[in-house]
Amino acid sequence: MKFILLGYTPAASWDAATADSASEEAMAAFATYQKFEAELRATGEFVTSEGLGHPVMTTTVRKTDAGVVATDGPFAELKEVLASFAVLDCASHDRAVDIVSRIVEILGEPIEIRPIMGEDFTS
């Protein structure tokens, strides 16, 4: 089964983070995560991962009574912003939870797990 992992980051952390200003703690956590990601690549469970652009670069398209409208910004004002996604291909939802639990332990930020609809989609 394939699952998409949606990674959230506090908005203030996102605004403060740059390659030049990331804390040693953050860089160490990311290095640990990269090692874990390599383990998942070796098992064939890791499909892909990408960071997303800053929320101010977001455009939301909605259907309204006046028609379809594109507006700048994310769909909601949040304390945490969607910062990244990853795709896993693993045997079960329980395995995805096991994997994500390790990632959250390493990075300390919440991750949402959603099944990806496909031939093996059963729920």
KOLFI-601444 format. One line per field, with one value per atom (N, C-alpha, C): residue in one letter; x, y, z. Coordinates in nm, 4 decimals. Layout:
<rs>
fifi: [A  ...];
px: [X  ...];
py: [Y  ...];
pz: [Z  ...];
</rs>
This chain:
<rs>
fifi: [M  M  M  K  K  K  F  F  F  I  I  I  L  L  L  L  L  L  G  G  G  Y  Y  Y  T  T  T  P  P  P  A  A  A  A  A  A  S  S  S  W  W  W  D  D  D  A  A  A  A  A  A  T  T  T  A  A  A  D  D  D  S  S  S  A  A  A  S  S  S  E  E  E  E  E  E  A  A  A  M  M  M  A  A  A  A  A  A  F  F  F  A  A  A  T  T  T  Y  Y  Y  Q  Q  Q  K  K  K  F  F  F  E  E  E  A  A  A  E  E  E  L  L  L  R  R  R  A  A  A  T  T  T  G  G  G  E  E  E  F  F  F  V  V  V  T  T  T  S  S  S  E  E  E  G  G  G  L  L  L  G  G  G  H  H  H  P  P  P  V  V  V  M  M  M  T  T  T  T  T  T  T  T  T  V  V  V  R  R  R  K  K  K  T  T  T  D  D  D  A  A  A  G  G  G  V  V  V  V  V  V  A  A  A  T  T  T  D  D  D  G  G  G  P  P  P  F  F  F  A  A  A  E  E  E  L  L  L  K  K  K  E  E  E  V  V  V  L  L  L  A  A  A  S  S  S  F  F  F  A  A  A  V  V  V  L  L  L  D  D  D  C  C  C  A  A  A  S  S  S  H  H  H  D  D  D  R  R  R  A  A  A  V  V  V  D  D  D  I  I  I  V  V  V  S  S  S  R  R  R  I  I  I  V  V  V  E  E  E  I  I  I  L  L  L  G  G  G  E  E  E  P  P  P  I  I  I  E  E  E  I  I  I  R  R  R  P  P  P  I  I  I  M  M  M  G  G  G  E  E  E  D  D  D  F  F  F  T  T  T  S  S  S];
px: [0.0836  0.0000  0.0877  0.0436  0.1167  0.0483  0.1322  0.0850  0.1595  0.0881  0.1540  0.1671  0.2838  0.3121  0.3202  0.2383  0.2361  0.3027  0.4151  0.4931  0.4606  0.4325  0.3964  0.5058  0.5260  0.6279  0.5632  0.5989  0.5471  0.5838  0.4888  0.5119  0.6324  0.6492  0.7630  0.8955  0.8988  1.0214  1.0521  0.9477  0.9655  1.0253  0.9685  1.0151  1.1589  1.1983  1.3327  1.4380  1.3962  1.4914  1.5461  1.6774  1.7484  1.8703  1.9314  2.0513  2.1595  2.1649  2.2675  2.2339  2.1026  2.0655  2.0066  2.0039  1.9497  2.0357  1.9695  2.0429  2.1192  2.2205  2.2966  2.2033  2.1091  2.0134  1.9282  1.8811  1.8004  1.8821  2.0057  2.0917  2.1232  2.1426  2.1684  2.0452  1.9271  1.8035  1.7860  1.8142  1.8000  1.8996  2.0209  2.1209  2.0757  2.0164  1.9637  1.8497  1.7620  1.6510  1.7037  1.8064  1.8611  1.9122  1.9733  2.0177  1.8976  1.7925  1.6719  1.6082  1.6032  1.5488  1.6285  1.7603  1.8445  1.8068  1.7760  1.7306  1.6024  1.5078  1.3809  1.3993  1.4940  1.5239  1.5770  1.6608  1.7183  1.6120  1.5071  1.4002  1.3002  1.3104  1.2171  1.0873  1.0791  0.9558  0.9489  1.0623  1.0647  1.0519  0.9521  0.9291  0.9891  0.9481  0.9977  0.9665  1.0330  1.0074  1.0496  0.9750  1.0088  0.9658  1.0476  1.0055  0.9169  0.8315  0.7408  0.7845  0.7419  0.7736  0.7047  0.7529  0.6971  0.5483  0.4673  0.3234  0.2860  0.3678  0.3329  0.3384  0.4008  0.4075  0.2898  0.1976  0.0853  -0.0271  -0.0941  -0.2175  -0.3245  -0.4407  -0.5529  -0.6611  -0.7130  -0.8190  -0.9460  -1.0527  -1.1805  -1.2938  -1.3986  -1.5225  -1.6116  -1.6578  -1.7465  -1.8746  -1.9695  -2.0930  -2.0642  -1.9535  -1.9158  -1.8331  -1.8006  -1.7186  -1.5921  -1.4978  -1.3717  -1.2782  -1.2191  -1.1355  -1.0022  -0.8930  -0.7595  -0.7176  -0.6751  -0.6305  -0.4913  -0.4163  -0.2833  -0.2953  -0.2037  -0.1945  -0.2573  -0.2234  -0.2790  -0.4274  -0.4938  -0.6384  -0.6801  -0.5905  -0.6246  -0.5033  -0.5298  -0.4215  -0.3958  -0.2765  -0.2455  -0.1201  -0.1085  0.0155  0.1214  0.0776  0.1691  0.1345  0.2367  0.2154  0.2621  0.1983  0.2408  0.3751  0.4787  0.6149  0.6759  0.6266  0.6875  0.5912  0.6272  0.5546  0.6535  0.6150  0.6924  0.5924  0.6353  0.5509  0.6217  0.5495  0.5981  0.5176  0.5781  0.5091  0.5420  0.4522  0.4791  0.3598  0.3783  0.2823  0.1494  0.1476  0.0230  0.0234  -0.0938  -0.1073  -0.0258  -0.0280  0.0501  0.1979  0.2505  0.3918  0.4165  0.3248  0.3401  0.3444  0.2593  0.2591  0.3919  0.4447  0.5753  0.6843  0.6859  0.7866  0.7718  0.6497  0.6257  0.6550  0.6277  0.6586  0.8079  0.8910  1.0359  1.0737  1.0121  1.0427  1.0040  0.8848  0.8397  0.9312  0.9762  1.0699  1.1987  1.2444  1.3681  1.3479  1.2436  1.2268  1.1407  1.0535  0.9737  0.8537  0.8200  0.7060  0.6007  0.4731  0.3671  0.3701  0.3273  0.3157  0.1805  0.1096  -0.0201  0.0011  -0.0631  -0.0527  -0.1860  -0.1803  -0.3013  -0.2729  -0.3631  -0.3450  -0.3617  -0.2886  -0.3003  -0.3900  -0.4892  -0.5814  -0.5083  -0.5286  -0.4671  -0.5297  -0.4672  -0.5219  -0.5358  -0.4450  -0.4486  -0.5225  -0.5928  -0.6652  -0.7900  -0.7996  -0.9088  -1.0016  -0.9747  -1.0659  -1.1057];
py: [-0.1183  0.0000  0.1240  0.2243  0.3507  0.4492  0.5274  0.6294  0.7585  0.8713  1.0015  1.0516  1.1036  1.1600  1.3104  1.3825  1.5278  1.5835  1.6508  1.7023  1.8474  1.8758  2.0109  2.0714  2.2026  2.2764  2.4010  2.4375  2.5641  2.6798  2.7683  2.8795  2.9635  2.9877  3.0686  2.9997  2.8672  2.7928  2.8013  2.7903  2.7998  2.9351  3.0412  3.1763  3.1981  3.1342  3.1542  3.0664  2.9583  2.8588  2.8979  2.8979  2.9071  2.8177  2.7859  2.7017  2.7663  2.8997  2.9707  2.9827  2.9773  3.0032  2.8827  2.7665  2.6485  2.6129  2.5769  2.5448  2.4139  2.3966  2.2708  2.1536  2.1749  2.0704  2.0304  2.1299  2.1025  2.0291  2.0710  2.0059  1.8617  1.8368  1.7007  1.6126  1.6673  1.5907  1.5567  1.6519  1.6264  1.5205  1.5236  1.4221  1.2840  1.2758  1.1481  1.1010  1.1936  1.1586  1.1065  1.1706  1.1265  0.9822  0.9449  0.8064  0.7121  0.7522  0.6692  0.6564  0.7662  0.7625  0.6650  0.6621  0.5679  0.4235  0.3966  0.2618  0.2248  0.3198  0.2929  0.2758  0.3480  0.3283  0.1862  0.1408  0.0062  -0.1026  -0.0797  -0.1796  -0.1693  -0.0625  -0.0420  0.0249  0.0695  0.1306  0.2806  0.3443  0.4886  0.5153  0.5948  0.6254  0.7610  0.8674  1.0018  1.0955  1.2092  1.3135  1.4466  1.5503  1.6851  1.7857  1.8895  2.0038  2.0913  2.1671  2.2547  2.3996  2.4825  2.6249  2.6913  2.8071  2.8819  2.9085  2.9048  2.9263  3.0562  3.1609  3.2855  3.2690  3.1612  3.1344  3.0499  3.0193  2.9313  3.0060  2.9371  2.9856  2.8811  2.9266  2.8369  2.8678  2.7638  2.7784  2.7196  2.8002  2.7588  2.7842  2.7053  2.7321  2.8132  2.9274  3.0134  3.0368  3.1056  3.1400  3.2261  3.3019  3.3896  3.3173  3.1907  3.1143  3.0650  3.0200  2.9702  3.0886  3.0929  3.2061  3.1545  3.2167  3.1858  3.2989  3.2618  3.3621  3.3266  3.4291  3.4072  3.3507  3.2624  3.2108  3.0753  3.0128  2.8816  2.8923  2.7780  2.7761  2.8168  2.8143  2.8500  2.9128  2.9988  3.0564  2.9618  2.9077  2.8049  2.8383  2.7805  2.7931  2.7013  2.5895  2.4979  2.4979  2.4883  2.4910  2.3601  2.3203  2.2018  2.2343  2.1612  2.1942  2.0930  1.9686  1.8655  1.7501  1.6654  1.5405  1.4314  1.3094  1.1910  1.0836  0.9901  0.8774  0.7494  0.6642  0.5313  0.4269  0.3134  0.1969  0.0821  0.0531  -0.0483  -0.1428  -0.2482  -0.3579  -0.3222  -0.2269  -0.2020  -0.0638  -0.0237  0.1011  0.0942  -0.0202  -0.0356  -0.0119  -0.0623  -0.0406  0.1078  0.1745  0.3185  0.3939  0.3562  0.4218  0.3975  0.2755  0.2463  0.3367  0.3488  0.4309  0.5770  0.6274  0.7686  0.7999  0.7061  0.7266  0.7515  0.6787  0.7011  0.8376  0.8781  1.0094  1.1206  1.1103  1.2127  1.2165  1.1006  1.0958  1.1705  1.1559  1.2209  1.3714  1.4098  1.5499  1.6306  1.5635  1.6321  1.7089  1.6933  1.7656  1.6659  1.7058  1.6116  1.5755  1.4540  1.4059  1.3374  1.3726  1.3126  1.2009  1.0875  0.9730  0.9587  0.9538  0.9304  0.8234  0.7260  0.6274  0.6941  0.6435  0.6913  0.5940  0.6467  0.5611  0.4973  0.3691  0.2955  0.1573  0.0697  -0.0647  -0.1372  -0.1112  -0.1803  -0.1012  0.0043  0.0872  0.0122  -0.0111  -0.0940  -0.0231  0.1029  0.1682  0.3056];
pz: [0.0000  0.0000  0.0000  -0.0696  -0.0710  0.0227  0.0923  0.1844  0.1580  0.1653  0.1594  0.3026  0.3345  0.4654  0.4491  0.5235  0.5158  0.6403  0.6217  0.7341  0.7631  0.8894  0.9322  1.0182  1.0030  1.0755  1.1348  1.2582  1.3129  1.2205  1.1960  1.1036  1.1448  1.2735  1.3198  1.2894  1.3022  1.2707  1.1226  1.0406  0.8961  0.8600  0.9177  0.8865  0.9311  1.0407  1.0960  1.0292  0.9651  0.9140  0.7773  0.7699  0.6420  0.6561  0.5472  0.5527  0.6390  0.6419  0.7183  0.8663  0.9003  1.0390  1.1114  1.0482  1.1138  1.2343  1.3442  1.4661  1.4492  1.5343  1.5329  1.5636  1.6551  1.6915  1.5705  1.4957  1.3774  1.2717  1.2518  1.1527  1.1934  1.3231  1.3719  1.3525  1.3805  1.3607  1.2134  1.1255  0.9822  0.9356  0.9863  0.9501  0.9964  1.1151  1.1650  1.0766  1.0378  0.9488  0.8147  0.7599  0.6314  0.6394  0.7514  0.7702  0.7728  0.8428  0.8496  0.7108  0.6362  0.5006  0.4139  0.4308  0.3554  0.3893  0.5176  0.5567  0.4832  0.4738  0.4073  0.2564  0.1986  0.0563  0.0342  0.1272  0.1150  0.1255  0.2047  0.2166  0.1016  0.0212  -0.0892  -0.0468  0.0781  0.1276  0.1003  0.0778  0.0549  -0.0935  -0.1327  -0.2738  -0.3096  -0.2391  -0.2690  -0.1544  -0.1535  -0.0541  -0.1133  -0.0806  -0.1264  -0.0215  -0.0041  0.0750  -0.0126  0.0492  -0.0249  -0.0112  -0.1052  -0.0988  0.0191  0.0562  0.1685  0.1441  0.2508  0.2355  0.1645  0.1749  0.1058  -0.0457  -0.0930  -0.2368  -0.2841  -0.1939  -0.2228  -0.2932  -0.3829  -0.4438  -0.4170  -0.3729  -0.3492  -0.4515  -0.5166  -0.6156  -0.5562  -0.5541  -0.4953  -0.5927  -0.5787  -0.6510  -0.5587  -0.6058  -0.5279  -0.6081  -0.5467  -0.6186  -0.7406  -0.7356  -0.8461  -0.9525  -0.9295  -1.0229  -0.9540  -1.0346  -0.9806  -0.9587  -0.8376  -0.7993  -0.7472  -0.7921  -0.7413  -0.6480  -0.5269  -0.4304  -0.3814  -0.3422  -0.2870  -0.1464  -0.1134  0.0224  0.0405  0.1537  0.1846  0.2167  0.2233  0.2424  0.3821  0.4771  0.6145  0.6817  0.7774  0.8564  0.9734  0.9793  1.0779  1.1550  1.2739  1.3495  1.2910  1.2330  1.1656  1.0178  0.9341  0.7901  0.7288  0.6216  0.5471  0.4840  0.5244  0.4838  0.3885  0.3905  0.3072  0.2876  0.1922  0.1765  0.1435  0.1730  0.1353  0.0974  0.0154  -0.0220  0.0190  0.0902  0.1286  0.0548  0.0290  -0.0249  0.0687  0.1617  0.2626  0.2758  0.3517  0.3569  0.4196  0.5134  0.5852  0.6492  0.6937  0.7674  0.8966  0.9625  1.0865  1.0612  0.9494  0.9167  0.8911  0.8209  0.7968  0.9293  1.0244  1.1552  1.2272  1.2174  1.2783  1.2209  1.0883  1.0217  1.0615  1.0544  1.0838  1.2308  1.3195  1.4611  1.4799  1.4060  1.4140  1.3587  1.2490  1.1904  1.2876  1.3468  1.4415  1.5638  1.6082  1.7208  1.6858  1.5624  1.5183  1.4991  1.4247  1.3864  1.4828  1.5576  1.6584  1.6068  1.4815  1.4252  1.3769  1.3778  1.3410  1.1930  1.1641  1.0263  1.0121  0.9099  0.8791  0.7776  0.7988  0.7076  0.6343  0.5024  0.4235  0.3200  0.3057  0.1998  0.0632  -0.0336  -0.1711  -0.2459  -0.3135  -0.3880  -0.5057  -0.5225  -0.6304  -0.6382  -0.7117  -0.7277  -0.5954  -0.4996  -0.3725  -0.2638  -0.3034  -0.2068  -0.1607  -0.0307  0.0211  0.1180  0.1502  0.2453  0.1984];
</rs>
